[in-house]
Amino acid sequence: MREDILKSIITENDEKIVLVIADGLGGLPDSATGRTELETARTPVLDSLARNGGAAGLSVAIGYGITPGSGPSHLALFGYDPVENLIGRGVLEASGIDFPLEPEDLAVRGNFATLRDGLITDRRAGRIPTEENQRIVERLGRELKEIEGVQVILRTVKEHRFVVVFRGPGLEAGLTENDPEREGQAPLEIKPLHPAAARSARIAGLFVDRVVELLASEKSANYPLLRGFARKPALPSFRDRYRLKSAAIATYPMYRGLARLVGMDVLATGDTLASEAETLKKHYRDYDFFYLHVKKTDSYGEDGNFAAKVRVIEELDALVGEILGMKPAVLAVTADHSTPARLAGHSWHPNPFLLASEWALPDQLAAFSERECRRGSFGVFPATEIMPLLLAHSRRLKKFGA
């Protein structure tokens, strides 16, 4: 929907909206059973909503056939054009840990990985504990402070993930990445995408070489994979766009960072779905709009762990039941992208979407699944249209025109 039209018809009220994003929720059929992870999971609450009170569809984050990253796909869900407002992964990670980025900073997300005989054997170094990450980052921070006059700042994020910020004048973000995005491959060379980024590429390459030297004795986390070189953008605030006082509940730093960049309040919470539910209950009276993120659906999909992803979906179902008990005016459950365990990575498949509201026209589907949502009244639609649907079903949009 055109932003100028939307802004002209938005009104305010006291109704609550809860948007649950189960990262990587969508899947593909298992070869043994012919069912996806979502179809395999026991989801009585979600299935009941799909049968009795919900309207459904499949959303597309970027475009047909395009596999989205988490950053642009989340922006689409929040109603921002993900192409015009592209945010690099490095900025999202840095913002997620409250790192104070400066205008000239070049931020990049890092994975500690395992390198053996010149090949990446584990892109996540066995998902090392966060405490191990902290030990390694502290060591690198002592030994590696500057490259060619550019300050090097390292910070732990979570598990195998870290952030490196290069601070100095003249740094550009147009760089390729060294992550081959699959095991058994050699790391790639970091190259400039345009001449102005040549110095940044050289510094990034020297950083990788130096880290490899310093971590030569580490058993698993001995190589840095760098993704998402970026500088901090300026985004219009979520509150200005939608006149909603909004809050984010997310366990992983990148998603907290994205919420912070669009102007949401980021609430402190624990690492479990139960703790996220408690955080929602604690702050329920304080906000109009809640974005609640579920990460492990994506993590287990990326690991190729079909059974574990099914278990998380069942935990998600119980979480949705708790949220319904709070009686929001609108509850939507969807995903930013699909992460089928069969592919062990993000995919281009549309995302199941379910909206429950007193004002929804129920689709009376058999269950909440990818194939059932395809039969829903919203059809296959752009993810950027989700926010107008949430506003409309919370009675926040006036009539347009005479």
FIKEVO-145434 format. One record per residue (C-alpha): residue in one letter; x, y, z. Coordinates in steps of 0.2 Angstrom, whole numbers, plus 5000, padded with zeros to 4 digits. Last residue first. Layout:
<tornus>
TORNU   res      X      Y      Z
TORNU     A      X      Y      Z
...
</tornus>
This chain:
<tornus>
TORNU   res      X      Y      Z
TORNU     A   4922   5051   4999
TORNU     G   4940   5044   5000
TORNU     F   4949   5032   5010
TORNU     K   4939   5025   5025
TORNU     K   4947   5025   5042
TORNU     L   4961   5013   5047
TORNU     R   4964   5008   5065
TORNU     R   4950   4996   5068
TORNU     S   4962   4983   5074
TORNU     H   4958   4972   5059
TORNU     A   4963   4987   5048
TORNU     L   4979   4990   5057
TORNU     L   4985   4972   5055
TORNU     L   4980   4971   5037
TORNU     P   4989   4987   5034
TORNU     M   5005   4979   5042
TORNU     I   5004   4963   5032
TORNU     E   5004   4972   5015
TORNU     T   5023   4973   5014
TORNU     A   5023   4954   5015
TORNU     P   5017   4954   4997
TORNU     F   5003   4942   4993
TORNU     V   4999   4923   4989
TORNU     G   4981   4921   4993
TORNU     F   4973   4932   5007
TORNU     S   4957   4921   5007
TORNU     G   4966   4905   5012
TORNU     R   4969   4890   5001
TORNU     R   4988   4893   5000
TORNU     C   4987   4893   5019
TORNU     E   4981   4875   5019
TORNU     R   4997   4870   5009
TORNU     E   5009   4879   5020
TORNU     S   5001   4873   5036
TORNU     F   4988   4879   5049
TORNU     A   4974   4866   5049
TORNU     A   4958   4861   5040
TORNU     L   4954   4879   5034
TORNU     Q   4938   4888   5039
TORNU     D   4943   4904   5030
TORNU     P   4936   4915   5044
TORNU     L   4932   4933   5039
TORNU     A   4942   4943   5051
TORNU     W   4934   4956   5062
TORNU     E   4935   4947   5079
TORNU     S   4953   4944   5075
TORNU     A   4965   4930   5070
TORNU     L   4977   4932   5056
TORNU     L   4987   4917   5049
TORNU     F   5002   4918   5037
TORNU     P   5012   4903   5030
TORNU     N   5028   4910   5021
TORNU     P   5031   4909   5002
TORNU     H   5045   4897   4997
TORNU     W   5062   4906   4992
TORNU     S   5073   4896   5004
TORNU     H   5084   4899   5019
TORNU     G   5095   4885   5024
TORNU     A   5097   4866   5028
TORNU     L   5088   4862   5012
TORNU     R   5079   4847   5019
TORNU     A   5077   4856   5035
TORNU     P   5066   4869   5026
TORNU     T   5070   4887   5031
TORNU     S   5056   4898   5025
TORNU     H   5056   4917   5027
TORNU     D   5051   4931   5038
TORNU     A   5038   4919   5046
TORNU     T   5019   4921   5051
TORNU     V   5007   4922   5066
TORNU     A   4996   4936   5068
TORNU     L   4985   4941   5083
TORNU     V   4974   4955   5082
TORNU     A   4962   4962   5096
TORNU     P   4973   4954   5109
TORNU     K   4964   4943   5122
TORNU     M   4978   4940   5134
TORNU     G   4973   4921   5134
TORNU     L   4976   4921   5115
TORNU     I   4994   4925   5119
TORNU     E   4995   4909   5130
TORNU     G   4988   4899   5117
TORNU     V   5001   4906   5104
TORNU     L   5015   4901   5116
TORNU     A   5008   4883   5116
TORNU     D   5008   4882   5097
TORNU     L   5026   4889   5097
TORNU     E   5032   4875   5108
TORNU     E   5024   4863   5095
TORNU     I   5034   4872   5082
TORNU     V   5050   4870   5092
TORNU     R   5047   4852   5093
TORNU     V   5045   4851   5074
TORNU     K   5061   4860   5072
TORNU     A   5070   4847   5082
TORNU     A   5063   4833   5072
TORNU     F   5068   4841   5055
TORNU     N   5086   4845   5060
TORNU     G   5094   4851   5044
TORNU     D   5105   4863   5055
TORNU     E   5098   4878   5046
TORNU     G   5080   4871   5050
TORNU     Y   5085   4869   5068
TORNU     S   5091   4887   5069
TORNU     D   5076   4894   5059
TORNU     T   5063   4886   5070
TORNU     K   5074   4891   5085
TORNU     K   5072   4910   5083
TORNU     V   5055   4915   5088
TORNU     H   5052   4933   5088
TORNU     L   5038   4943   5096
TORNU     Y   5033   4960   5089
TORNU     F   5021   4969   5100
TORNU     F   5010   4983   5096
TORNU     D   4999   4995   5107
TORNU     Y   5011   4996   5121
TORNU     D   5012   4997   5140
TORNU     R   4997   4986   5146
TORNU     Y   5006   4971   5140
TORNU     H   5022   4974   5147
TORNU     K   5023   4960   5160
TORNU     K   5012   4948   5150
TORNU     L   5024   4950   5135
TORNU     T   5039   4947   5145
TORNU     E   5031   4932   5153
TORNU     A   5028   4925   5135
TORNU     E   5046   4929   5130
TORNU     S   5052   4919   5146
TORNU     A   5041   4904   5141
TORNU     L   5048   4905   5123
TORNU     T   5066   4903   5131
TORNU     D   5081   4914   5130
TORNU     G   5076   4927   5143
TORNU     T   5069   4945   5140
TORNU     A   5074   4963   5140
TORNU     L   5062   4973   5130
TORNU     V   5067   4983   5114
TORNU     D   5057   4999   5111
TORNU     M   5054   5000   5093
TORNU     G   5062   5014   5083
TORNU     V   5065   5006   5066
TORNU     L   5083   5003   5070
TORNU     R   5079   4996   5087
TORNU     A   5068   4983   5079
TORNU     L   5082   4978   5068
TORNU     G   5095   4977   5082
TORNU     R   5083   4966   5093
TORNU     Y   5082   4955   5078
TORNU     M   5101   4954   5076
TORNU     P   5103   4952   5095
TORNU     Y   5094   4935   5097
TORNU     T   5081   4933   5111
TORNU     A   5067   4944   5104
TORNU     I   5053   4954   5111
TORNU     A   5050   4970   5102
TORNU     A   5039   4985   5108
TORNU     S   5028   4997   5099
TORNU     K   5018   5013   5103
TORNU     L   5008   5014   5086
TORNU     R   5005   5029   5076
TORNU     Y   5009   5019   5060
TORNU     R   5023   5027   5050
TORNU     D   5028   5039   5064
TORNU     R   5029   5025   5077
TORNU     F   5039   5014   5065
TORNU     S   5052   5027   5063
TORNU     P   5058   5032   5046
TORNU     L   5075   5024   5043
TORNU     A   5092   5031   5042
TORNU     P   5106   5019   5038
TORNU     K   5121   5013   5048
TORNU     R   5136   5007   5037
TORNU     A   5137   4989   5031
TORNU     F   5148   4974   5027
TORNU     G   5136   4959   5028
TORNU     R   5146   4943   5030
TORNU     L   5163   4939   5037
TORNU     L   5168   4921   5041
TORNU     P   5182   4921   5054
TORNU     Y   5193   4905   5055
TORNU     N   5200   4895   5070
TORNU     A   5184   4892   5081
TORNU     S   5186   4873   5081
TORNU     K   5202   4867   5089
TORNU     E   5210   4884   5092
TORNU     S   5229   4884   5090
TORNU     A   5229   4894   5074
TORNU     L   5218   4907   5081
TORNU     L   5231   4922   5081
TORNU     E   5237   4918   5063
TORNU     V   5219   4916   5056
TORNU     V   5214   4932   5065
TORNU     R   5228   4941   5056
TORNU     D   5224   4934   5039
TORNU     V   5206   4939   5041
TORNU     F   5210   4956   5047
TORNU     L   5222   4958   5032
TORNU     G   5207   4954   5020
TORNU     A   5196   4966   5029
TORNU     I   5209   4980   5027
TORNU     R   5211   4976   5008
TORNU     A   5193   4976   5005
TORNU     S   5190   4992   5014
TORNU     R   5204   5000   5004
TORNU     A   5196   4994   4987
TORNU     A   5179   5000   4992
TORNU     A   5180   5016   4981
TORNU     P   5184   5006   4966
TORNU     H   5168   4996   4966
TORNU     L   5162   4979   4972
TORNU     P   5178   4977   4982
TORNU     K   5184   4959   4985
TORNU     I   5184   4948   5000
TORNU     E   5192   4931   4994
TORNU     L   5181   4916   4997
TORNU     P   5184   4903   5010
TORNU     A   5187   4885   5003
TORNU     Q   5172   4874   5002
TORNU     G   5168   4858   5011
TORNU     E   5154   4866   5021
TORNU     R   5142   4878   5013
TORNU     E   5139   4897   5013
TORNU     P   5155   4901   5004
TORNU     D   5158   4914   5017
TORNU     N   5172   4927   5012
TORNU     E   5160   4941   5008
TORNU     T   5160   4953   4994
TORNU     L   5162   4972   4997
TORNU     G   5153   4988   4994
TORNU     A   5153   4995   5012
TORNU     E   5165   5009   5010
TORNU     L   5178   5016   5023
TORNU     G   5185   5033   5019
TORNU     P   5188   5038   5037
TORNU     G   5191   5026   5052
TORNU     R   5182   5013   5062
TORNU     F   5181   4995   5057
TORNU     V   5168   4987   5067
TORNU     V   5169   4968   5070
TORNU     V   5154   4959   5076
TORNU     F   5153   4941   5083
TORNU     R   5143   4925   5081
TORNU     H   5148   4907   5086
TORNU     E   5136   4907   5102
TORNU     K   5130   4925   5104
TORNU     V   5136   4943   5100
TORNU     T   5154   4945   5105
TORNU     R   5162   4961   5101
TORNU     L   5177   4966   5091
TORNU     I   5183   4984   5087
TORNU     V   5197   4987   5074
TORNU     Q   5203   5005   5073
TORNU     V   5209   5009   5055
TORNU     G   5227   5016   5054
TORNU     E   5233   5003   5042
TORNU     I   5225   4989   5053
TORNU     E   5222   4993   5072
TORNU     K   5218   4984   5088
TORNU     L   5222   4966   5086
TORNU     E   5231   4957   5100
TORNU     R   5221   4962   5115
TORNU     G   5205   4962   5106
TORNU     L   5209   4945   5098
TORNU     R   5211   4938   5116
TORNU     E   5194   4946   5122
TORNU     V   5185   4939   5106
TORNU     I   5192   4922   5110
TORNU     R   5186   4922   5128
TORNU     Q   5169   4929   5124
TORNU     N   5166   4916   5110
TORNU     E   5170   4903   5123
TORNU     E   5157   4910   5135
TORNU     T   5144   4911   5121
TORNU     P   5146   4892   5119
TORNU     I   5152   4886   5102
TORNU     R   5139   4883   5089
TORNU     G   5150   4868   5082
TORNU     A   5162   4880   5074
TORNU     R   5147   4889   5065
TORNU     R   5153   4886   5047
TORNU     D   5159   4869   5050
TORNU     T   5172   4860   5039
TORNU     I   5177   4876   5029
TORNU     L   5192   4870   5018
TORNU     G   5210   4875   5018
TORNU     D   5216   4859   5026
TORNU     R   5204   4861   5040
TORNU     L   5195   4877   5044
TORNU     T   5182   4878   5058
TORNU     A   5171   4894   5059
TORNU     F   5168   4909   5070
TORNU     N   5155   4918   5062
TORNU     G   5156   4937   5059
TORNU     R   5144   4951   5056
TORNU     V   5152   4967   5048
TORNU     A   5151   4985   5053
TORNU     L   5160   4999   5044
TORNU     D   5160   5015   5055
TORNU     E   5160   5032   5047
TORNU     P   5143   5038   5054
TORNU     E   5147   5031   5072
TORNU     L   5139   5015   5078
TORNU     P   5136   5014   5097
TORNU     F   5135   4995   5100
TORNU     D   5118   4991   5108
TORNU     I   5121   4972   5106
TORNU     G   5107   4971   5092
TORNU     S   5113   4987   5084
TORNU     A   5130   4979   5080
TORNU     E   5121   4963   5073
TORNU     L   5109   4974   5063
TORNU     V   5123   4985   5056
TORNU     G   5134   4970   5051
TORNU     R   5119   4962   5042
TORNU     G   5117   4976   5030
TORNU     I   5101   4986   5030
TORNU     L   5092   4988   5013
TORNU     N   5078   5001   5014
TORNU     E   5074   5003   4995
TORNU     V   5075   4984   4992
TORNU     P   5065   4979   5008
TORNU     D   5051   4992   5006
TORNU     Y   5046   4995   5024
TORNU     G   5030   4987   5030
TORNU     F   5036   4979   5046
TORNU     L   5035   4962   5038
TORNU     A   5045   4969   5023
TORNU     L   5058   4975   5035
TORNU     H   5059   4957   5043
TORNU     S   5062   4950   5025
TORNU     P   5076   4962   5022
TORNU     G   5085   4958   5038
TORNU     S   5082   4939   5038
TORNU     G   5089   4936   5021
TORNU     P   5078   4933   5007
TORNU     T   5078   4919   4994
TORNU     I   5070   4926   4978
TORNU     G   5059   4914   4968
TORNU     Y   5044   4926   4968
TORNU     G   5048   4943   4975
TORNU     I   5055   4951   4991
TORNU     A   5045   4944   5007
TORNU     V   5032   4934   4999
TORNU     S   5017   4930   5010
TORNU     L   5005   4915   5010
TORNU     G   4987   4916   5015
TORNU     A   4976   4915   5030
TORNU     A   4960   4921   5039
TORNU     G   4957   4915   5056
TORNU     G   4943   4911   5068
TORNU     N   4937   4893   5067
TORNU     R   4947   4881   5056
TORNU     A   4964   4891   5056
TORNU     L   4962   4896   5074
TORNU     S   4959   4878   5079
TORNU     D   4974   4872   5069
TORNU     L   4985   4885   5078
TORNU     V   4979   4880   5095
TORNU     P   4980   4861   5091
TORNU     T   4998   4862   5084
TORNU     R   5005   4844   5084
TORNU     A   5020   4846   5072
TORNU     T   5020   4835   5056
TORNU     E   5011   4848   5045
TORNU     L   5023   4862   5051
TORNU     E   5038   4851   5048
TORNU     T   5032   4847   5031
TORNU     R   5023   4831   5027
TORNU     G   5027   4818   5014
TORNU     T   5031   4805   5027
TORNU     A   5048   4798   5022
TORNU     S   5054   4811   5010
TORNU     D   5050   4825   5023
TORNU     P   5039   4838   5014
TORNU     L   5047   4856   5013
TORNU     G   5047   4869   5026
TORNU     G   5040   4886   5032
TORNU     L   5044   4892   5049
TORNU     G   5061   4901   5045
TORNU     D   5059   4913   5060
TORNU     A   5043   4911   5069
TORNU     I   5037   4929   5068
TORNU     V   5023   4933   5081
TORNU     L   5014   4949   5078
TORNU     V   5003   4955   5093
TORNU     I   4991   4969   5091
TORNU     K   4982   4977   5105
TORNU     E   4967   4989   5104
TORNU     D   4968   5006   5113
TORNU     N   4964   5017   5098
TORNU     E   4972   5028   5085
TORNU     T   4968   5033   5067
TORNU     I   4977   5029   5051
TORNU     I   4969   5036   5035
TORNU     S   4981   5049   5028
TORNU     K   4996   5039   5034
TORNU     L   4991   5024   5023
TORNU     I   4988   5034   5008
TORNU     D   5005   5042   5008
TORNU     E   5013   5026   5012
TORNU     R   5006   5017   4996
TORNU     M   5000   5000   5000
</tornus>
